[in-house]
Every structure is written in C-alpha cells, then in structure tokens.
Amino acid sequence: MPLMKTLMKFARTPQGRKLTNQAMTYARSPQGRKTLAQVQRQLSQRRKPR
C-alpha cells in the first residue's frame, strides 16, 4: 500500500485524530513556534542556489 494512502487511512482513525490535534496544539504554542522557526531557518540554509 502506498505511503500516502496508509497515512491518510491512519489520520482518519481516533488515534490519528488525537495525534493531529496534539501536533496542532504544539505548533500553536510559543515553544512550538520557536522550534518550527528554527527548523525553517535550518532548512532554508541547506537549500542550494540554482
């Protein structure tokens, strides 16, 4: 089974919805925003210019 199909199937389960909710709550928290901004900076530095 393709990976995306498996992930979509999992996301529809109660456990998947619970984990999605937790991830969204973390992303909205001050600590989560700080961490996500740091990861975005790191990824943008890795990108090679064309």
PDB file of N, CA, C, O and CB in Angstrom:
ATOM      1  N   MET A   1       0.847  -1.174   0.000  1.00  0.00           N
ATOM      2  CA  MET A   1       0.000   0.000   0.000  1.00  0.00           C
ATOM      3  C   MET A   1       0.899   1.246   0.000  1.00  0.00           C
ATOM      4  O   MET A   1       1.850   1.318   0.779  1.00  0.00           O
ATOM      5  CB  MET A   1      -0.968  -0.007   1.231  1.00  0.00           C
ATOM      6  N   PRO A   2       0.614   2.205  -0.848  1.00  0.00           N
ATOM      7  CA  PRO A   2       1.438   3.416  -0.894  1.00  0.00           C
ATOM      8  C   PRO A   2       1.437   4.150   0.448  1.00  0.00           C
ATOM      9  O   PRO A   2       0.475   4.088   1.214  1.00  0.00           O
ATOM     10  CB  PRO A   2       0.940   4.351  -1.999  1.00  0.00           C
ATOM     11  N   LEU A   3       2.523   4.830   0.701  1.00  0.00           N
ATOM     12  CA  LEU A   3       2.707   5.507   1.984  1.00  0.00           C
ATOM     13  C   LEU A   3       1.628   6.557   2.258  1.00  0.00           C
ATOM     14  O   LEU A   3       1.080   6.605   3.359  1.00  0.00           O
ATOM     15  CB  LEU A   3       4.071   6.159   2.026  1.00  0.00           C
ATOM     16  N   MET A   4       1.320   7.392   1.270  1.00  0.00           N
ATOM     17  CA  MET A   4       0.322   8.445   1.484  1.00  0.00           C
ATOM     18  C   MET A   4      -1.051   7.861   1.800  1.00  0.00           C
ATOM     19  O   MET A   4      -1.777   8.388   2.643  1.00  0.00           O
ATOM     20  CB  MET A   4       0.229   9.344   0.253  1.00  0.00           C
ATOM     21  N   LYS A   5      -1.398   6.781   1.129  1.00  0.00           N
ATOM     22  CA  LYS A   5      -2.696   6.147   1.371  1.00  0.00           C
ATOM     23  C   LYS A   5      -2.755   5.606   2.805  1.00  0.00           C
ATOM     24  O   LYS A   5      -3.772   5.729   3.487  1.00  0.00           O
ATOM     25  CB  LYS A   5      -2.948   5.004   0.346  1.00  0.00           C
ATOM     26  N   THR A   6      -1.661   5.016   3.239  1.00  0.00           N
ATOM     27  CA  THR A   6      -1.577   4.484   4.597  1.00  0.00           C
ATOM     28  C   THR A   6      -1.690   5.614   5.622  1.00  0.00           C
ATOM     29  O   THR A   6      -2.392   5.482   6.624  1.00  0.00           O
ATOM     30  CB  THR A   6      -0.258   3.710   4.794  1.00  0.00           C
ATOM     31  N   LEU A   7      -0.996   6.722   5.364  1.00  0.00           N
ATOM     32  CA  LEU A   7      -1.061   7.860   6.284  1.00  0.00           C
ATOM     33  C   LEU A   7      -2.457   8.462   6.341  1.00  0.00           C
ATOM     34  O   LEU A   7      -2.930   8.833   7.415  1.00  0.00           O
ATOM     35  CB  LEU A   7      -0.059   8.927   5.872  1.00  0.00           C
ATOM     36  N   MET A   8      -3.115   8.561   5.201  1.00  0.00           N
ATOM     37  CA  MET A   8      -4.475   9.108   5.176  1.00  0.00           C
ATOM     38  C   MET A   8      -5.440   8.202   5.937  1.00  0.00           C
ATOM     39  O   MET A   8      -6.333   8.674   6.640  1.00  0.00           O
ATOM     40  CB  MET A   8      -4.954   9.293   3.725  1.00  0.00           C
ATOM     41  N   LYS A   9      -5.245   6.904   5.785  1.00  0.00           N
ATOM     42  CA  LYS A   9      -6.091   5.940   6.496  1.00  0.00           C
ATOM     43  C   LYS A   9      -5.891   6.092   8.014  1.00  0.00           C
ATOM     44  O   LYS A   9      -6.855   6.082   8.780  1.00  0.00           O
ATOM     45  CB  LYS A   9      -5.762   4.478   6.041  1.00  0.00           C
ATOM     46  N   PHE A  10      -4.621   6.235   8.433  1.00  0.00           N
ATOM     47  CA  PHE A  10      -4.310   6.405   9.846  1.00  0.00           C
ATOM     48  C   PHE A  10      -4.881   7.723  10.381  1.00  0.00           C
ATOM     49  O   PHE A  10      -5.379   7.772  11.506  1.00  0.00           O
ATOM     50  CB  PHE A  10      -2.793   6.355  10.064  1.00  0.00           C
ATOM     51  N   ALA A  11      -4.809   8.778   9.586  1.00  0.00           N
ATOM     52  CA  ALA A  11      -5.286  10.091  10.028  1.00  0.00           C
ATOM     53  C   ALA A  11      -6.781  10.080  10.327  1.00  0.00           C
ATOM     54  O   ALA A  11      -7.263  10.902  11.106  1.00  0.00           O
ATOM     55  CB  ALA A  11      -4.981  11.146   8.970  1.00  0.00           C
ATOM     56  N   ARG A  12      -7.511   9.166   9.722  1.00  0.00           N
ATOM     57  CA  ARG A  12      -8.961   9.090   9.948  1.00  0.00           C
ATOM     58  C   ARG A  12      -9.322   8.300  11.208  1.00  0.00           C
ATOM     59  O   ARG A  12     -10.473   8.333  11.644  1.00  0.00           O
ATOM     60  CB  ARG A  12      -9.638   8.458   8.744  1.00  0.00           C
ATOM     61  N   THR A  13      -8.365   7.598  11.791  1.00  0.00           N
ATOM     62  CA  THR A  13      -8.643   6.818  12.992  1.00  0.00           C
ATOM     63  C   THR A  13      -8.680   7.740  14.214  1.00  0.00           C
ATOM     64  O   THR A  13      -8.150   8.850  14.163  1.00  0.00           O
ATOM     65  CB  THR A  13      -7.579   5.703  13.180  1.00  0.00           C
ATOM     66  N   PRO A  14      -9.294   7.298  15.302  1.00  0.00           N
ATOM     67  CA  PRO A  14      -9.310   8.117  16.525  1.00  0.00           C
ATOM     68  C   PRO A  14      -7.899   8.461  17.016  1.00  0.00           C
ATOM     69  O   PRO A  14      -7.645   9.583  17.454  1.00  0.00           O
ATOM     70  CB  PRO A  14     -10.072   7.388  17.631  1.00  0.00           C
ATOM     71  N   GLN A  15      -6.993   7.497  16.941  1.00  0.00           N
ATOM     72  CA  GLN A  15      -5.618   7.746  17.378  1.00  0.00           C
ATOM     73  C   GLN A  15      -4.940   8.776  16.470  1.00  0.00           C
ATOM     74  O   GLN A  15      -4.208   9.642  16.950  1.00  0.00           O
ATOM     75  CB  GLN A  15      -4.809   6.429  17.391  1.00  0.00           C
ATOM     76  N   GLY A  16      -5.179   8.684  15.176  1.00  0.00           N
ATOM     77  CA  GLY A  16      -4.611   9.641  14.231  1.00  0.00           C
ATOM     78  C   GLY A  16      -5.141  11.046  14.466  1.00  0.00           C
ATOM     79  O   GLY A  16      -4.387  12.017  14.411  1.00  0.00           O
ATOM     80  N   ARG A  17      -6.443  11.157  14.730  1.00  0.00           N
ATOM     81  CA  ARG A  17      -7.034  12.470  15.010  1.00  0.00           C
ATOM     82  C   ARG A  17      -6.459  13.055  16.298  1.00  0.00           C
ATOM     83  O   ARG A  17      -6.215  14.258  16.388  1.00  0.00           O
ATOM     84  CB  ARG A  17      -8.569  12.362  15.115  1.00  0.00           C
ATOM     85  N   LYS A  18      -6.244  12.189  17.295  1.00  0.00           N
ATOM     86  CA  LYS A  18      -5.681  12.644  18.568  1.00  0.00           C
ATOM     87  C   LYS A  18      -4.262  13.188  18.361  1.00  0.00           C
ATOM     88  O   LYS A  18      -3.921  14.252  18.878  1.00  0.00           O
ATOM     89  CB  LYS A  18      -5.671  11.487  19.602  1.00  0.00           C
ATOM     90  N   LEU A  19      -3.440  12.456  17.606  1.00  0.00           N
ATOM     91  CA  LEU A  19      -2.071  12.898  17.355  1.00  0.00           C
ATOM     92  C   LEU A  19      -2.039  14.183  16.528  1.00  0.00           C
ATOM     93  O   LEU A  19      -1.203  15.055  16.767  1.00  0.00           O
ATOM     94  CB  LEU A  19      -1.285  11.800  16.643  1.00  0.00           C
ATOM     95  N   THR A  20      -2.934  14.300  15.570  1.00  0.00           N
ATOM     96  CA  THR A  20      -3.019  15.514  14.760  1.00  0.00           C
ATOM     97  C   THR A  20      -3.370  16.707  15.635  1.00  0.00           C
ATOM     98  O   THR A  20      -2.801  17.789  15.487  1.00  0.00           O
ATOM     99  CB  THR A  20      -4.059  15.350  13.638  1.00  0.00           C
ATOM    100  N   ASN A  21      -4.306  16.499  16.541  1.00  0.00           N
ATOM    101  CA  ASN A  21      -4.705  17.562  17.462  1.00  0.00           C
ATOM    102  C   ASN A  21      -3.540  17.985  18.356  1.00  0.00           C
ATOM    103  O   ASN A  21      -3.331  19.176  18.584  1.00  0.00           O
ATOM    104  CB  ASN A  21      -5.889  17.103  18.322  1.00  0.00           C
ATOM    105  N   GLN A  22      -2.786  17.015  18.859  1.00  0.00           N
ATOM    106  CA  GLN A  22      -1.631  17.317  19.704  1.00  0.00           C
ATOM    107  C   GLN A  22      -0.579  18.103  18.926  1.00  0.00           C
ATOM    108  O   GLN A  22       0.005  19.050  19.453  1.00  0.00           O
ATOM    109  CB  GLN A  22      -1.020  16.023  20.261  1.00  0.00           C
ATOM    110  N   ALA A  23      -0.337  17.714  17.676  1.00  0.00           N
ATOM    111  CA  ALA A  23       0.652  18.403  16.842  1.00  0.00           C
ATOM    112  C   ALA A  23       0.228  19.844  16.576  1.00  0.00           C
ATOM    113  O   ALA A  23       1.054  20.756  16.612  1.00  0.00           O
ATOM    114  CB  ALA A  23       0.849  17.655  15.512  1.00  0.00           C
ATOM    115  N   MET A  24      -1.056  20.047  16.312  1.00  0.00           N
ATOM    116  CA  MET A  24      -1.553  21.401  16.053  1.00  0.00           C
ATOM    117  C   MET A  24      -1.442  22.269  17.309  1.00  0.00           C
ATOM    118  O   MET A  24      -1.083  23.444  17.222  1.00  0.00           O
ATOM    119  CB  MET A  24      -3.018  21.355  15.568  1.00  0.00           C
ATOM    120  N   THR A  25      -1.746  21.699  18.461  1.00  0.00           N
ATOM    121  CA  THR A  25      -1.638  22.431  19.727  1.00  0.00           C
ATOM    122  C   THR A  25      -0.188  22.827  19.984  1.00  0.00           C
ATOM    123  O   THR A  25       0.087  23.955  20.392  1.00  0.00           O
ATOM    124  CB  THR A  25      -2.178  21.580  20.901  1.00  0.00           C
ATOM    125  N   TYR A  26       0.735  21.903  19.747  1.00  0.00           N
ATOM    126  CA  TYR A  26       2.160  22.193  19.938  1.00  0.00           C
ATOM    127  C   TYR A  26       2.626  23.281  18.971  1.00  0.00           C
ATOM    128  O   TYR A  26       3.366  24.182  19.365  1.00  0.00           O
ATOM    129  CB  TYR A  26       3.002  20.915  19.744  1.00  0.00           C
ATOM    130  N   ALA A  27       2.205  23.203  17.731  1.00  0.00           N
ATOM    131  CA  ALA A  27       2.625  24.184  16.723  1.00  0.00           C
ATOM    132  C   ALA A  27       2.136  25.586  17.069  1.00  0.00           C
ATOM    133  O   ALA A  27       2.773  26.571  16.695  1.00  0.00           O
ATOM    134  CB  ALA A  27       2.105  23.780  15.341  1.00  0.00           C
ATOM    135  N   ARG A  28       1.024  25.688  17.773  1.00  0.00           N
ATOM    136  CA  ARG A  28       0.474  26.995  18.152  1.00  0.00           C
ATOM    137  C   ARG A  28       1.098  27.541  19.436  1.00  0.00           C
ATOM    138  O   ARG A  28       0.981  28.734  19.718  1.00  0.00           O
ATOM    139  CB  ARG A  28      -1.033  26.891  18.324  1.00  0.00           C
ATOM    140  N   SER A  29       1.756  26.686  20.213  1.00  0.00           N
ATOM    141  CA  SER A  29       2.344  27.124  21.476  1.00  0.00           C
ATOM    142  C   SER A  29       3.601  27.965  21.204  1.00  0.00           C
ATOM    143  O   SER A  29       4.216  27.827  20.147  1.00  0.00           O
ATOM    144  CB  SER A  29       2.688  25.900  22.374  1.00  0.00           C
ATOM    145  N   PRO A  30       3.984  28.833  22.147  1.00  0.00           N
ATOM    146  CA  PRO A  30       5.193  29.653  21.954  1.00  0.00           C
ATOM    147  C   PRO A  30       6.447  28.803  21.722  1.00  0.00           C
ATOM    148  O   PRO A  30       7.267  29.123  20.862  1.00  0.00           O
ATOM    149  CB  PRO A  30       5.409  30.555  23.168  1.00  0.00           C
ATOM    150  N   GLN A  31       6.589  27.728  22.486  1.00  0.00           N
ATOM    151  CA  GLN A  31       7.754  26.859  22.320  1.00  0.00           C
ATOM    152  C   GLN A  31       7.737  26.192  20.945  1.00  0.00           C
ATOM    153  O   GLN A  31       8.773  26.080  20.291  1.00  0.00           O
ATOM    154  CB  GLN A  31       7.793  25.790  23.431  1.00  0.00           C
ATOM    155  N   GLY A  32       6.574  25.759  20.519  1.00  0.00           N
ATOM    156  CA  GLY A  32       6.443  25.124  19.213  1.00  0.00           C
ATOM    157  C   GLY A  32       6.746  26.083  18.083  1.00  0.00           C
ATOM    158  O   GLY A  32       7.419  25.718  17.119  1.00  0.00           O
ATOM    159  N   ARG A  33       6.255  27.307  18.191  1.00  0.00           N
ATOM    160  CA  ARG A  33       6.534  28.324  17.161  1.00  0.00           C
ATOM    161  C   ARG A  33       8.032  28.591  17.057  1.00  0.00           C
ATOM    162  O   ARG A  33       8.577  28.725  15.961  1.00  0.00           O
ATOM    163  CB  ARG A  33       5.784  29.639  17.477  1.00  0.00           C
ATOM    164  N   LYS A  34       8.691  28.668  18.219  1.00  0.00           N
ATOM    165  CA  LYS A  34      10.133  28.921  18.241  1.00  0.00           C
ATOM    166  C   LYS A  34      10.884  27.774  17.562  1.00  0.00           C
ATOM    167  O   LYS A  34      11.777  28.007  16.749  1.00  0.00           O
ATOM    168  CB  LYS A  34      10.631  29.105  19.695  1.00  0.00           C
ATOM    169  N   THR A  35      10.520  26.549  17.897  1.00  0.00           N
ATOM    170  CA  THR A  35      11.168  25.374  17.320  1.00  0.00           C
ATOM    171  C   THR A  35      10.929  25.299  15.816  1.00  0.00           C
ATOM    172  O   THR A  35      11.858  25.025  15.056  1.00  0.00           O
ATOM    173  CB  THR A  35      10.661  24.100  17.997  1.00  0.00           C
ATOM    174  N   LEU A  36       9.700  25.537  15.381  1.00  0.00           N
ATOM    175  CA  LEU A  36       9.387  25.487  13.955  1.00  0.00           C
ATOM    176  C   LEU A  36      10.139  26.565  13.181  1.00  0.00           C
ATOM    177  O   LEU A  36      10.603  26.315  12.068  1.00  0.00           O
ATOM    178  CB  LEU A  36       7.884  25.641  13.737  1.00  0.00           C
ATOM    179  N   ALA A  37      10.265  27.750  13.753  1.00  0.00           N
ATOM    180  CA  ALA A  37      11.011  28.824  13.091  1.00  0.00           C
ATOM    181  C   ALA A  37      12.479  28.439  12.945  1.00  0.00           C
ATOM    182  O   ALA A  37      13.100  28.715  11.919  1.00  0.00           O
ATOM    183  CB  ALA A  37      10.880  30.146  13.880  1.00  0.00           C
ATOM    184  N   GLN A  38      13.028  27.803  13.972  1.00  0.00           N
ATOM    185  CA  GLN A  38      14.422  27.370  13.931  1.00  0.00           C
ATOM    186  C   GLN A  38      14.624  26.312  12.847  1.00  0.00           C
ATOM    187  O   GLN A  38      15.604  26.369  12.104  1.00  0.00           O
ATOM    188  CB  GLN A  38      14.856  26.821  15.301  1.00  0.00           C
ATOM    189  N   VAL A  39      13.725  25.368  12.754  1.00  0.00           N
ATOM    190  CA  VAL A  39      13.821  24.315  11.739  1.00  0.00           C
ATOM    191  C   VAL A  39      13.698  24.914  10.341  1.00  0.00           C
ATOM    192  O   VAL A  39      14.417  24.506   9.428  1.00  0.00           O
ATOM    193  CB  VAL A  39      12.729  23.242  11.959  1.00  0.00           C
ATOM    194  N   GLN A  40      12.798  25.873  10.167  1.00  0.00           N
ATOM    195  CA  GLN A  40      12.645  26.534   8.865  1.00  0.00           C
ATOM    196  C   GLN A  40      13.933  27.236   8.459  1.00  0.00           C
ATOM    197  O   GLN A  40      14.341  27.167   7.299  1.00  0.00           O
ATOM    198  CB  GLN A  40      11.485  27.542   8.904  1.00  0.00           C
ATOM    199  N   ARG A  41      14.579  27.919   9.416  1.00  0.00           N
ATOM    200  CA  ARG A  41      15.851  28.594   9.115  1.00  0.00           C
ATOM    201  C   ARG A  41      16.909  27.583   8.700  1.00  0.00           C
ATOM    202  O   ARG A  41      17.641  27.805   7.736  1.00  0.00           O
ATOM    203  CB  ARG A  41      16.342  29.403  10.333  1.00  0.00           C
ATOM    204  N   GLN A  42      16.991  26.468   9.430  1.00  0.00           N
ATOM    205  CA  GLN A  42      17.986  25.448   9.110  1.00  0.00           C
ATOM    206  C   GLN A  42      17.757  24.870   7.721  1.00  0.00           C
ATOM    207  O   GLN A  42      18.707  24.675   6.962  1.00  0.00           O
ATOM    208  CB  GLN A  42      17.957  24.334  10.151  1.00  0.00           C
ATOM    209  N   LEU A  43      16.504  24.595   7.386  1.00  0.00           N
ATOM    210  CA  LEU A  43      16.203  24.036   6.070  1.00  0.00           C
ATOM    211  C   LEU A  43      16.478  25.036   4.956  1.00  0.00           C
ATOM    212  O   LEU A  43      16.958  24.657   3.888  1.00  0.00           O
ATOM    213  CB  LEU A  43      14.752  23.584   6.011  1.00  0.00           C
ATOM    214  N   SER A  44      16.182  26.303   5.193  1.00  0.00           N
ATOM    215  CA  SER A  44      16.419  27.304   4.150  1.00  0.00           C
ATOM    216  C   SER A  44      17.915  27.502   3.919  1.00  0.00           C
ATOM    217  O   SER A  44      18.321  27.843   2.808  1.00  0.00           O
ATOM    218  CB  SER A  44      15.761  28.642   4.529  1.00  0.00           C
ATOM    219  N   GLN A  45      18.737  27.296   4.938  1.00  0.00           N
ATOM    220  CA  GLN A  45      20.185  27.410   4.776  1.00  0.00           C
ATOM    221  C   GLN A  45      20.754  26.229   3.997  1.00  0.00           C
ATOM    222  O   GLN A  45      21.774  26.370   3.323  1.00  0.00           O
ATOM    223  CB  GLN A  45      20.864  27.509   6.141  1.00  0.00           C
ATOM    224  N   ARG A  46      20.116  25.083   4.077  1.00  0.00           N
ATOM    225  CA  ARG A  46      20.580  23.887   3.361  1.00  0.00           C
ATOM    226  C   ARG A  46      20.330  23.961   1.868  1.00  0.00           C
ATOM    227  O   ARG A  46      21.072  23.378   1.078  1.00  0.00           O
ATOM    228  CB  ARG A  46      19.907  22.660   3.915  1.00  0.00           C
ATOM    229  N   ARG A  47      19.287  24.677   1.482  1.00  0.00           N
ATOM    230  CA  ARG A  47      18.920  24.730   0.069  1.00  0.00           C
ATOM    231  C   ARG A  47      20.050  25.333  -0.749  1.00  0.00           C
ATOM    232  O   ARG A  47      20.657  26.336  -0.373  1.00  0.00           O
ATOM    233  CB  ARG A  47      17.629  25.540  -0.127  1.00  0.00           C
ATOM    234  N   LYS A  48      20.309  24.701  -1.861  1.00  0.00           N
ATOM    235  CA  LYS A  48      21.380  25.179  -2.724  1.00  0.00           C
ATOM    236  C   LYS A  48      20.807  26.140  -3.758  1.00  0.00           C
ATOM    237  O   LYS A  48      19.724  25.905  -4.294  1.00  0.00           O
ATOM    238  CB  LYS A  48      22.104  23.997  -3.414  1.00  0.00           C
ATOM    239  N   PRO A  49      21.527  27.216  -4.039  1.00  0.00           N
ATOM    240  CA  PRO A  49      21.035  28.140  -5.069  1.00  0.00           C
ATOM    241  C   PRO A  49      21.062  27.485  -6.444  1.00  0.00           C
ATOM    242  O   PRO A  49      21.905  26.635  -6.730  1.00  0.00           O
ATOM    243  CB  PRO A  49      21.874  29.429  -5.085  1.00  0.00           C
ATOM    244  N   ARG A  50      20.134  27.892  -7.272  1.00  0.00           N
ATOM    245  CA  ARG A  50      20.062  27.308  -8.621  1.00  0.00           C
ATOM    246  C   ARG A  50      21.034  27.962  -9.554  1.00  0.00           C
ATOM    247  O   ARG A  50      21.107  27.595 -10.727  1.00  0.00           O
ATOM    248  CB  ARG A  50      18.664  27.426  -9.186  1.00  0.00           C
TER     249      ARG A  50
END
